[in-house]
């Protein structure tokens, strides 16, 4: 494991999380304490992106894999990676513009590129983590990756498509690919504070 110089415990990382290969891009901008452990960062990503934590995940940072050490979901399952529970984000990335990958659902292969946009001093009036902004809805779970999602959006936008009604029923009703509810995300993030 590569350990890097750790920024002050009292710093905040501004991260931009972009779902790779999504067109138009699906992304979120968040701020987290620099020393957040990767397991907690996983939960923050689940909340801000809109995932349901129904699948395996991993972080890939400088060629090293980090994941959950729960025997049902991680290290005990035969996958090889370092436990994310004891590793702080600031132990593995410490500079602005550093990038790493968060992969969710190995079957659908949702890869998120995460960029450390800024390293900041915390604001006394702000609680962390916080989502600052974002664009577009999270794809539904099990839709078949980015390419399956593109097909899904095409079908639900075409009321004449033979699968239109079935797809809307499958997703649970209406689905707006442009919708992102920042207020709801931040309300849920209050549980981390």
N, C-alpha and C positions, 0 to 999 in steps of 0.2 A: 504494500500500500504506500502510495506517495503522500507524505505529509508536507504541507506547505506552510509558509509563515502565516500565522493566524492574525487577522485584523483584531482590533480592539473588541472585547466582548460587547461593547456598547455601540456596535455599528449595525447598519441595516443594509441589506442587499436589495436593489431593485432589479427584478428579473422579468424578462419578456419570454413568455412560453408560447411557442407557435407549433401547431399541429402540422408536421411536415407533410408536404405534397398536397395540402388542402388548397383548393382554388375556387373562389377567392379565399385568402388566408383566414383561418380560425385561430385567434390568439387572445392572450390575456397579459396584462402588466400588473405585477404584484410587488409588494414590499414585505420582506420577512426579516426577522433578526438573523444576523450573520451566523450565529451559532446554532440555528435550528438543526436538529438531527434529520437525517435523510428520511427516516420513517415518518416523522411529522410533516416534512416537506411533501412526501407522497400524499398524505391526507389533504394537505392544502391544495395540491394540484387536482386531486379528485374533485374537491369542492368547486374550485374556480373554473375548471373546464366543464364540469357537469357530469362526470363519470359516476358510476355506482359502486366501485370497488368490487366488481364481480369476477375479476380476472387477476392473473399474476402480473407483476410489474418488475422493472429493474431500472437502475440508473447506470449509465456508462459514462465514466469520467476519466479522461486521459487513458483510455484503454482498459480501465479496471471496472469490473462489474460489482454493483452493490445491490442487495435485495433483502427481502424479509427472511428472518431466521425461524419463522414459524414452521414446524415440521410438515404441516399440511400444505404450505404454499411456497416454501423457499429452500433454504439450505438442505433440509432433510429430504427434499423431493428429488435429489440427484442433480439439481442445478448447482453450478459452481459460482458462488459470489461471496463477497464479504458482507457481513451483517450490517444493515443500514441503521440499526438501532443505536449504535455507539458512535457513529461518525457524524460530526457536525459539518454543515455545508462549508463553513470557513476553513475546515481542515483539508478540503480537497480542491476548492477554488478560492482564490484570494485576490484576483485582479479584475478590473473592469474589462469587458469584452471577452472574457473567457466563456466558452460554450461547452455544453454537455448534453447528453440525451437522457430522456425519461421515456421508457417504452412501457406501454400498457396493453394488455391482452395480446399475448404472443401469437395467437391465431389470427386475429385481425391486424395485428402489427401497427398499433397506433404509436408512432414515434413523435415525440415532442422535442424540438430543439429549444434549449433554455440558454439564454444569454444573460450574463451579469452586466446589466446596462450601467448601473451606478453603485458605488459604495458610499453610503450617506451616514450622517449622524442622525439618531432618532429624533423625531419631533415629540416634544413633551405632551402635546395635545392629541397625538395619534396612537392608536392601539395597533399592534402587529400580531399576526399577519393581516394585510389589507389588500384588496384588489382595487387598483386605481382605474382601470378601464379594460375593455376587451371588445372583440368583434365576433359576431356570429354565434349561432347555437352549436352546442356540442352534438356530434353525431349520436344517433341511438346506439346503445350497446348491441353487439352481434349483427351489425348491418353489413359486415364484410370488408372492413377496412375502408381506406379512402376511396377506392374505386367502387366498392359496393355502395358507399354513401353517395357518390356522384350519381349512380344509377337510381338510388332511392329518391333523391331530390328531383331528378328528371321525371320520375313516375308520379310523385305527389303533386308536381306542378302541372301535369297534363291530365285534366279531368276526363279526357277521352281514352286514356291509357287503360287497357284491360285489367291491370293490376292496381290501379289508383285506389280504389275502395279498400282492397285487401291490405295494401301498405299502410293506409291511414288507420285501419283497425289494428294492425300489428303494432304500430307505434303508440296506440292509445288515444287516437283522435287527431286533432290539429297539430301540425308541426310547422313552425316558421323557421327556416334556416338562417334568417337574419336576426332572430331574437337573441338578446343577451340581457339578463336581468341583474345588473350590477348591485342594486340594493339588496336583492335576495341573497346573492353570493356573500356580501359582506355581513349580512345578518347571521348566516350560517358560520362564517369565520369567527364570529364573536365567541363561539365555543372553544376556540384555541387560545383565547386571551385569558 
